[in-house]
Amino acid sequence: QGIYPTITSSFRTAEDQQDILESKYEHYQKIGYSDKKAKAYAEEWVAMPGTSEHELGLCVDIASGDSRVTNQEVWDWLAKNSYKYGFIERYTAEKQDITGIIPEEWHYRYVGKKAAEEMHENDLCLEEYLQKAS
Ligand SMILES: [Zn+2]
């Protein structure tokens, strides 16, 4: 279909997550933010170690792996088709109030085909799906 999805990040240890958080913090300091602001922005973008879904090993970040297709084209395709393979776009803009996480079009979580299909058909995020199931 002319789409070349490539995994850019998968399983991370809590130490990996700490390194990512610190890099982001240093980035914001370097571009001139105060320590307090740099820390706040870094924590807005990067999950605290011990809370990232990447530490579960159930998530992947996906982008374009080919110059013939943009990241946005890959993400649009994934948003429409990933459920067929058991994956969900975990953090959408529409569900930000429920997930508490800023939209991440590249972040996909494996939930299995049955759950992914039900969530897709009923427009449910994982939190809503689990609430309904319990
Ligand atoms: Zn991710």
Backbone and ligand atoms as CSV (ligand in chain L), in Angstrom:
chain,resi,resn,atom,element,x,y,z
A,1,GLN,N,N,0.827,-1.212,0.000
A,1,GLN,CA,C,0.000,0.000,0.000
A,1,GLN,C,C,0.863,1.265,0.000
A,2,GLY,N,N,2.150,1.114,-0.207
A,2,GLY,CA,C,3.021,2.286,-0.269
A,2,GLY,C,C,3.296,2.927,1.074
A,3,ILE,N,N,3.049,2.187,2.141
A,3,ILE,CA,C,3.290,2.688,3.499
A,3,ILE,C,C,4.470,1.887,4.072
A,4,TYR,N,N,5.405,2.584,4.674
A,4,TYR,CA,C,6.595,1.914,5.189
A,4,TYR,C,C,6.787,2.201,6.676
A,5,PRO,N,N,5.895,1.643,7.494
A,5,PRO,CA,C,6.015,1.911,8.928
A,5,PRO,C,C,7.286,1.285,9.515
A,6,THR,N,N,7.947,2.035,10.376
A,6,THR,CA,C,9.177,1.565,11.007
A,6,THR,C,C,9.111,1.854,12.508
A,7,ILE,N,N,9.483,0.880,13.290
A,7,ILE,CA,C,9.498,1.073,14.741
A,7,ILE,C,C,10.705,1.930,15.114
A,8,THR,N,N,10.435,3.035,15.796
A,8,THR,CA,C,11.520,3.934,16.196
A,8,THR,C,C,11.852,3.790,17.678
A,9,SER,N,N,10.945,3.177,18.446
A,9,SER,CA,C,11.216,2.923,19.857
A,9,SER,C,C,10.313,1.790,20.307
A,10,SER,N,N,10.827,0.920,21.165
A,10,SER,CA,C,9.999,-0.200,21.654
A,10,SER,C,C,10.199,-0.349,23.161
A,11,PHE,N,N,10.639,-1.508,23.618
A,11,PHE,CA,C,10.805,-1.706,25.062
A,11,PHE,C,C,11.884,-0.779,25.611
A,12,ARG,N,N,11.604,-0.202,26.770
A,12,ARG,CA,C,12.596,0.608,27.480
A,12,ARG,C,C,12.617,0.188,28.939
A,13,THR,N,N,13.787,0.224,29.524
A,13,THR,CA,C,13.879,0.042,30.976
A,13,THR,C,C,13.572,1.393,31.627
A,14,ALA,N,N,13.345,1.386,32.928
A,14,ALA,CA,C,13.130,2.638,33.653
A,14,ALA,C,C,14.369,3.535,33.534
A,15,GLU,N,N,15.560,2.908,33.445
A,15,GLU,CA,C,16.803,3.683,33.283
A,15,GLU,C,C,16.810,4.379,31.920
A,16,ASP,N,N,16.373,3.663,30.869
A,16,ASP,CA,C,16.279,4.281,29.538
A,16,ASP,C,C,15.345,5.489,29.607
A,17,GLN,N,N,14.203,5.296,30.295
A,17,GLN,CA,C,13.206,6.361,30.380
A,17,GLN,C,C,13.784,7.569,31.122
A,18,GLN,N,N,14.563,7.312,32.168
A,18,GLN,CA,C,15.215,8.389,32.912
A,18,GLN,C,C,16.175,9.165,32.002
A,19,ASP,N,N,16.925,8.442,31.166
A,19,ASP,CA,C,17.866,9.088,30.246
A,19,ASP,C,C,17.122,9.994,29.262
A,20,ILE,N,N,15.989,9.518,28.763
A,20,ILE,CA,C,15.198,10.299,27.802
A,20,ILE,C,C,14.669,11.569,28.476
A,21,LEU,N,N,14.176,11.414,29.701
A,21,LEU,CA,C,13.651,12.559,30.448
A,21,LEU,C,C,14.757,13.601,30.682
A,22,GLU,N,N,15.941,13.129,31.080
A,22,GLU,CA,C,17.054,14.046,31.335
A,22,GLU,C,C,17.521,14.749,30.062
A,23,SER,N,N,17.535,14.024,28.939
A,23,SER,CA,C,17.920,14.642,27.659
A,23,SER,C,C,16.949,15.746,27.282
A,24,LYS,N,N,15.673,15.484,27.493
A,24,LYS,CA,C,14.649,16.475,27.154
A,24,LYS,C,C,14.801,17.708,28.065
A,25,TYR,N,N,15.024,17.473,29.321
A,25,TYR,CA,C,15.244,18.534,30.301
A,25,TYR,C,C,16.452,19.392,29.897
A,26,GLU,N,N,17.553,18.735,29.548
A,26,GLU,CA,C,18.761,19.463,29.119
A,26,GLU,C,C,18.501,20.245,27.833
A,27,HIS,N,N,17.735,19.651,26.936
A,27,HIS,CA,C,17.374,20.343,25.691
A,27,HIS,C,C,16.662,21.662,25.997
A,28,TYR,N,N,15.689,21.618,26.875
A,28,TYR,CA,C,14.928,22.840,27.190
A,28,TYR,C,C,15.792,23.859,27.932
A,29,GLN,N,N,16.722,23.378,28.748
A,29,GLN,CA,C,17.656,24.311,29.413
A,29,GLN,C,C,18.548,24.994,28.377
A,30,LYS,N,N,19.048,24.193,27.426
A,30,LYS,CA,C,19.956,24.713,26.396
A,30,LYS,C,C,19.305,25.796,25.549
A,31,ILE,N,N,18.003,25.635,25.292
A,31,ILE,CA,C,17.350,26.645,24.452
A,31,ILE,C,C,16.811,27.806,25.287
A,32,GLY,N,N,17.225,27.864,26.549
A,32,GLY,CA,C,17.008,29.076,27.325
A,32,GLY,C,C,15.910,29.074,28.374
A,33,TYR,N,N,15.280,27.942,28.613
A,33,TYR,CA,C,14.240,27.917,29.640
A,33,TYR,C,C,14.872,27.838,31.035
A,34,SER,N,N,14.197,28.394,32.019
A,34,SER,CA,C,14.647,28.289,33.408
A,34,SER,C,C,14.609,26.812,33.807
A,35,ASP,N,N,15.333,26.456,34.869
A,35,ASP,CA,C,15.348,25.061,35.328
A,35,ASP,C,C,13.932,24.553,35.579
A,36,LYS,N,N,13.130,25.409,36.225
A,36,LYS,CA,C,11.769,25.016,36.583
A,36,LYS,C,C,10.909,24.770,35.338
A,37,LYS,N,N,10.994,25.707,34.380
A,37,LYS,CA,C,10.225,25.565,33.125
A,37,LYS,C,C,10.723,24.371,32.312
A,38,ALA,N,N,12.052,24.210,32.233
A,38,ALA,CA,C,12.640,23.100,31.470
A,38,ALA,C,C,12.149,21.759,32.026
A,39,LYS,N,N,12.095,21.666,33.354
A,39,LYS,CA,C,11.638,20.438,34.000
A,39,LYS,C,C,10.156,20.197,33.701
A,40,ALA,N,N,9.358,21.255,33.792
A,40,ALA,CA,C,7.916,21.142,33.539
A,40,ALA,C,C,7.644,20.715,32.098
A,41,TYR,N,N,8.342,21.328,31.134
A,41,TYR,CA,C,8.133,20.959,29.723
A,41,TYR,C,C,8.595,19.532,29.451
A,42,ALA,N,N,9.755,19.167,30.008
A,42,ALA,CA,C,10.269,17.802,29.803
A,42,ALA,C,C,9.259,16.785,30.325
A,43,GLU,N,N,8.691,17.072,31.500
A,43,GLU,CA,C,7.740,16.122,32.097
A,43,GLU,C,C,6.400,16.111,31.363
A,44,GLU,N,N,6.129,17.175,30.614
A,44,GLU,CA,C,4.913,17.188,29.807
A,44,GLU,C,C,5.070,16.240,28.611
A,45,TRP,N,N,6.299,16.170,28.078
A,45,TRP,CA,C,6.558,15.370,26.871
A,45,TRP,C,C,6.989,13.945,27.154
A,46,VAL,N,N,7.624,13.730,28.293
A,46,VAL,CA,C,8.210,12.413,28.563
A,46,VAL,C,C,7.603,11.860,29.848
A,47,ALA,N,N,7.107,10.630,29.759
A,47,ALA,CA,C,6.518,9.990,30.945
A,47,ALA,C,C,7.583,9.777,32.014
A,48,MET,N,N,7.181,9.928,33.268
A,48,MET,CA,C,8.098,9.711,34.381
A,48,MET,C,C,8.544,8.242,34.393
A,49,PRO,N,N,9.832,8.004,34.695
A,49,PRO,CA,C,10.294,6.611,34.797
A,49,PRO,C,C,9.396,5.835,35.758
A,50,GLY,N,N,9.014,4.638,35.340
A,50,GLY,CA,C,8.098,3.833,36.151
A,50,GLY,C,C,6.654,3.966,35.697
A,51,THR,N,N,6.377,4.932,34.798
A,51,THR,CA,C,4.990,5.117,34.333
A,51,THR,C,C,4.839,4.995,32.817
A,52,SER,N,N,5.941,4.866,32.080
A,52,SER,CA,C,5.814,4.776,30.617
A,52,SER,C,C,5.316,3.398,30.200
A,53,GLU,N,N,4.392,3.364,29.244
A,53,GLU,CA,C,3.920,2.087,28.711
A,53,GLU,C,C,5.050,1.333,28.009
A,54,HIS,N,N,6.076,2.057,27.585
A,54,HIS,CA,C,7.205,1.381,26.937
A,54,HIS,C,C,7.900,0.423,27.900
A,55,GLU,N,N,7.791,0.683,29.179
A,55,GLU,CA,C,8.415,-0.193,30.168
A,55,GLU,C,C,7.647,-1.505,30.320
A,56,LEU,N,N,6.429,-1.582,29.775
A,56,LEU,CA,C,5.644,-2.814,29.793
A,56,LEU,C,C,6.032,-3.747,28.650
A,57,GLY,N,N,6.639,-3.182,27.612
A,57,GLY,CA,C,6.964,-3.984,26.437
A,57,GLY,C,C,5.775,-4.230,25.527
A,58,LEU,N,N,4.692,-3.471,25.700
A,58,LEU,CA,C,3.489,-3.659,24.876
A,58,LEU,C,C,3.327,-2.547,23.836
A,59,CYS,N,N,4.255,-1.606,23.809
A,59,CYS,CA,C,4.092,-0.432,22.948
A,59,CYS,C,C,5.250,-0.256,22.000
A,60,VAL,N,N,4.925,0.378,20.894
A,60,VAL,CA,C,5.958,0.777,19.940
A,60,VAL,C,C,5.651,2.181,19.451
A,61,ASP,N,N,6.695,2.931,19.151
A,61,ASP,CA,C,6.553,4.195,18.440
A,61,ASP,C,C,6.870,3.902,16.985
A,62,ILE,N,N,6.036,4.443,16.096
A,62,ILE,CA,C,6.161,4.120,14.676
A,62,ILE,C,C,6.244,5.407,13.858
A,63,ALA,N,N,7.135,5.407,12.886
A,63,ALA,CA,C,7.259,6.536,11.962
A,63,ALA,C,C,7.531,5.982,10.569
A,64,SER,N,N,7.699,6.878,9.628
A,64,SER,CA,C,8.009,6.450,8.270
A,64,SER,C,C,9.450,5.954,8.200
A,65,GLY,N,N,9.630,4.834,7.520
A,65,GLY,CA,C,10.979,4.318,7.350
A,65,GLY,C,C,11.458,4.483,5.922
A,66,ASP,N,N,10.794,5.369,5.172
A,66,ASP,CA,C,11.109,5.504,3.749
A,66,ASP,C,C,10.817,6.926,3.301
A,67,SER,N,N,11.684,7.480,2.478
A,67,SER,CA,C,11.521,8.871,2.049
A,67,SER,C,C,10.330,9.080,1.117
A,68,ARG,N,N,9.760,7.992,0.595
A,68,ARG,CA,C,8.597,8.128,-0.293
A,68,ARG,C,C,7.303,8.422,0.455
A,69,VAL,N,N,7.338,8.298,1.763
A,69,VAL,CA,C,6.123,8.503,2.552
A,69,VAL,C,C,6.468,9.313,3.812
A,70,THR,N,N,5.579,10.254,4.158
A,70,THR,CA,C,5.832,11.096,5.337
A,70,THR,C,C,5.376,10.378,6.607
A,71,ASN,N,N,5.835,10.880,7.746
A,71,ASN,CA,C,5.353,10.346,9.018
A,71,ASN,C,C,3.837,10.466,9.087
A,72,GLN,N,N,3.315,11.620,8.671
A,72,GLN,CA,C,1.869,11.847,8.775
A,72,GLN,C,C,1.087,10.834,7.947
A,73,GLU,N,N,1.607,10.483,6.770
A,73,GLU,CA,C,0.928,9.473,5.949
A,73,GLU,C,C,0.919,8.112,6.650
A,74,VAL,N,N,2.020,7.781,7.296
A,74,VAL,CA,C,2.086,6.518,8.051
A,74,VAL,C,C,1.093,6.566,9.209
A,75,TRP,N,N,1.078,7.686,9.938
A,75,TRP,CA,C,0.191,7.786,11.108
A,75,TRP,C,C,-1.276,7.762,10.691
A,76,ASP,N,N,-1.604,8.404,9.571
A,76,ASP,CA,C,-2.994,8.379,9.085
A,76,ASP,C,C,-3.400,6.945,8.738
A,77,TRP,N,N,-2.496,6.225,8.090
A,77,TRP,CA,C,-2.785,4.831,7.726
A,77,TRP,C,C,-2.965,3.981,8.985
A,78,LEU,N,N,-2.072,4.157,9.931
A,78,LEU,CA,C,-2.151,3.389,11.185
A,78,LEU,C,C,-3.454,3.676,11.935
A,79,ALA,N,N,-3.855,4.950,11.976
A,79,ALA,CA,C,-5.080,5.318,12.696
A,79,ALA,C,C,-6.282,4.575,12.106
A,80,LYS,N,N,-6.262,4.365,10.806
A,80,LYS,CA,C,-7.379,3.684,10.137
A,80,LYS,C,C,-7.267,2.158,10.170
A,81,ASN,N,N,-6.071,1.621,10.212
A,81,ASN,CA,C,-5.877,0.187,9.985
A,81,ASN,C,C,-5.249,-0.629,11.110
A,82,SER,N,N,-4.650,0.014,12.084
A,82,SER,CA,C,-3.879,-0.744,13.082
A,82,SER,C,C,-4.739,-1.740,13.861
A,83,TYR,N,N,-6.010,-1.408,14.077
A,83,TYR,CA,C,-6.882,-2.299,14.860
A,83,TYR,C,C,-6.987,-3.689,14.224
A,84,LYS,N,N,-6.856,-3.761,12.910
A,84,LYS,CA,C,-6.946,-5.056,12.218
A,84,LYS,C,C,-5.830,-5.995,12.649
A,85,TYR,N,N,-4.778,-5.427,13.194
A,85,TYR,CA,C,-3.611,-6.205,13.616
A,85,TYR,C,C,-3.468,-6.244,15.139
A,86,GLY,N,N,-4.493,-5.705,15.846
A,86,GLY,CA,C,-4.491,-5.781,17.301
A,86,GLY,C,C,-3.849,-4.604,18.012
A,87,PHE,N,N,-3.572,-3.535,17.264
A,87,PHE,CA,C,-2.945,-2.358,17.873
A,87,PHE,C,C,-3.920,-1.180,17.951
A,88,ILE,N,N,-3.730,-0.332,18.945
A,88,ILE,CA,C,-4.529,0.885,19.070
A,88,ILE,C,C,-3.615,2.112,19.164
A,89,GLU,N,N,-4.110,3.221,18.595
A,89,GLU,CA,C,-3.434,4.501,18.816
A,89,GLU,C,C,-3.768,4.862,20.257
A,90,ARG,N,N,-2.783,4.887,21.107
A,90,ARG,CA,C,-3.039,4.931,22.548
A,90,ARG,C,C,-3.490,6.300,23.043
A,91,TYR,N,N,-2.868,7.369,22.543
A,91,TYR,CA,C,-3.145,8.706,23.077
A,91,TYR,C,C,-3.604,9.650,21.960
A,92,THR,N,N,-4.913,9.783,21.816
A,92,THR,CA,C,-5.451,10.663,20.771
A,92,THR,C,C,-5.857,12.006,21.388
A,93,ALA,N,N,-5.977,13.015,20.513
A,93,ALA,CA,C,-6.401,14.344,20.971
A,93,ALA,C,C,-7.813,14.268,21.561
A,94,GLU,N,N,-8.689,13.458,20.934
A,94,GLU,CA,C,-10.090,13.360,21.355
A,94,GLU,C,C,-10.214,12.795,22.775
A,95,LYS,N,N,-9.280,11.951,23.162
A,95,LYS,CA,C,-9.383,11.276,24.470
A,95,LYS,C,C,-8.388,11.818,25.495
A,96,GLN,N,N,-7.768,12.958,25.202
A,96,GLN,CA,C,-6.745,13.495,26.100
A,96,GLN,C,C,-7.281,13.741,27.511
A,97,ASP,N,N,-8.531,14.190,27.609
A,97,ASP,CA,C,-9.128,14.440,28.923
A,97,ASP,C,C,-9.210,13.164,29.757
A,98,ILE,N,N,-9.354,12.033,29.088
A,98,ILE,CA,C,-9.491,10.757,29.788
A,98,ILE,C,C,-8.126,10.114,30.060
A,99,THR,N,N,-7.255,10.121,29.054
A,99,THR,CA,C,-5.943,9.467,29.232
A,99,THR,C,C,-4.996,10.330,30.056
A,100,GLY,N,N,-5.170,11.643,29.979
A,100,GLY,CA,C,-4.275,12.549,30.680
A,100,GLY,C,C,-2.921,12.706,30.004
A,101,ILE,N,N,-2.817,12.214,28.763
A,101,ILE,CA,C,-1.543,12.262,28.027
A,101,ILE,C,C,-1.745,13.051,26.733
A,102,ILE,N,N,-0.783,13.908,26.416
A,102,ILE,CA,C,-0.888,14.687,25.180
A,102,ILE,C,C,-0.917,13.738,23.977
A,103,PRO,N,N,-1.557,14.161,22.865
A,103,PRO,CA,C,-1.660,13.277,21.702
A,103,PRO,C,C,-0.287,12.816,21.196
A,104,GLU,N,N,-0.187,11.526,20.907
A,104,GLU,CA,C,1.040,10.947,20.356
A,104,GLU,C,C,0.641,10.042,19.195
A,105,GLU,N,N,0.640,10.605,17.997
A,105,GLU,CA,C,0.172,9.856,16.824
A,105,GLU,C,C,1.048,8.654,16.485
A,106,TRP,N,N,2.237,8.618,17.051
A,106,TRP,CA,C,3.219,7.573,16.738
A,106,TRP,C,C,3.197,6.422,17.732
A,107,HIS,N,N,2.468,6.578,18.838
A,107,HIS,CA,C,2.546,5.612,19.936
A,107,HIS,C,C,1.393,4.598,19.856
A,108,TYR,N,N,1.747,3.335,19.626
A,108,TYR,CA,C,0.757,2.272,19.484
A,108,TYR,C,C,0.950,1.198,20.549
A,109,ARG,N,N,-0.199,0.718,21.037
A,109,ARG,CA,C,-0.152,-0.339,22.053
A,109,ARG,C,C,-0.867,-1.568,21.538
A,110,TYR,N,N,-0.253,-2.725,21.786
A,110,TYR,CA,C,-0.870,-3.986,21.411
A,110,TYR,C,C,-1.896,-4.377,22.468
A,111,VAL,N,N,-3.128,-4.636,22.038
A,111,VAL,CA,C,-4.181,-5.088,22.961
A,111,VAL,C,C,-4.836,-6.372,22.462
A,112,GLY,N,N,-4.429,-6.873,21.296
A,112,GLY,CA,C,-5.047,-8.052,20.699
A,112,GLY,C,C,-6.142,-7.620,19.732
A,113,LYS,N,N,-6.422,-8.492,18.756
A,113,LYS,CA,C,-7.375,-8.128,17.700
A,113,LYS,C,C,-8.791,-7.876,18.210
A,114,LYS,N,N,-9.277,-8.739,19.111
A,114,LYS,CA,C,-10.664,-8.633,19.581
A,114,LYS,C,C,-10.869,-7.287,20.285
A,115,ALA,N,N,-10.015,-6.967,21.233
A,115,ALA,CA,C,-10.152,-5.707,21.977
A,115,ALA,C,C,-9.953,-4.508,21.037
A,116,ALA,N,N,-8.979,-4.593,20.160
A,116,ALA,CA,C,-8.708,-3.474,19.244
A,116,ALA,C,C,-9.906,-3.208,18.345
A,117,GLU,N,N,-10.543,-4.286,17.854
A,117,GLU,CA,C,-11.726,-4.130,16.998
A,117,GLU,C,C,-12.885,-3.499,17.767
A,118,GLU,N,N,-13.124,-3.964,18.987
A,118,GLU,CA,C,-14.220,-3.412,19.798
A,118,GLU,C,C,-13.977,-1.940,20.127
A,119,MET,N,N,-12.751,-1.609,20.443
A,119,MET,CA,C,-12.419,-0.220,20.761
A,119,MET,C,C,-12.567,0.662,19.527
A,120,HIS,N,N,-12.134,0.141,18.377
A,120,HIS,CA,C,-12.245,0.893,17.120
A,120,HIS,C,C,-13.716,1.124,16.751
A,121,GLU,N,N,-14.511,0.057,16.796
A,121,GLU,CA,C,-15.927,0.160,16.402
A,121,GLU,C,C,-16.716,1.091,17.309
A,122,ASN,N,N,-16.366,1.120,18.596
A,122,ASN,CA,C,-17.134,1.914,19.563
A,122,ASN,C,C,-16.444,3.216,19.965
A,123,ASP,N,N,-15.345,3.526,19.279
A,123,ASP,CA,C,-14.599,4.759,19.540
A,123,ASP,C,C,-14.241,4.900,21.024
A,124,LEU,N,N,-13.629,3.852,21.559
A,124,LEU,CA,C,-13.252,3.850,22.971
A,124,LEU,C,C,-11.733,3.884,23.110
A,125,CYS,N,N,-11.244,4.630,24.085
A,125,CYS,CA,C,-9.825,4.530,24.436
A,125,CYS,C,C,-9.692,3.386,25.436
A,126,LEU,N,N,-8.472,3.022,25.767
A,126,LEU,CA,C,-8.255,1.869,26.652
A,126,LEU,C,C,-8.932,2.048,28.009
A,127,GLU,N,N,-8.867,3.254,28.559
A,127,GLU,CA,C,-9.494,3.504,29.865
A,127,GLU,C,C,-11.003,3.243,29.789
A,128,GLU,N,N,-11.643,3.738,28.722
A,128,GLU,CA,C,-13.095,3.543,28.564
A,128,GLU,C,C,-13.426,2.072,28.351
A,129,TYR,N,N,-12.594,1.409,27.570
A,129,TYR,CA,C,-12.812,-0.009,27.287
A,129,TYR,C,C,-12.717,-0.843,28.567
A,130,LEU,N,N,-11.698,-0.569,29.356
A,130,LEU,CA,C,-11.511,-1.337,30.599
A,130,LEU,C,C,-12.630,-1.053,31.603
A,131,GLN,N,N,-13.080,0.190,31.644
A,131,GLN,CA,C,-14.189,0.567,32.535
A,131,GLN,C,C,-15.454,-0.200,32.155
A,132,LYS,N,N,-15.693,-0.282,30.844
A,132,LYS,CA,C,-16.868,-0.966,30.326
A,132,LYS,C,C,-16.807,-2.465,30.626
A,133,ALA,N,N,-15.618,-3.022,30.549
A,133,ALA,CA,C,-15.431,-4.465,30.733
A,133,ALA,C,C,-15.539,-4.880,32.202
A,134,SER,N,N,-15.321,-3.931,33.114
A,134,SER,CA,C,-15.305,-4.315,34.535
A,134,SER,C,C,-16.679,-4.206,35.179
L,1,ZN,ZN,ZN,5.714,5.836,22.707
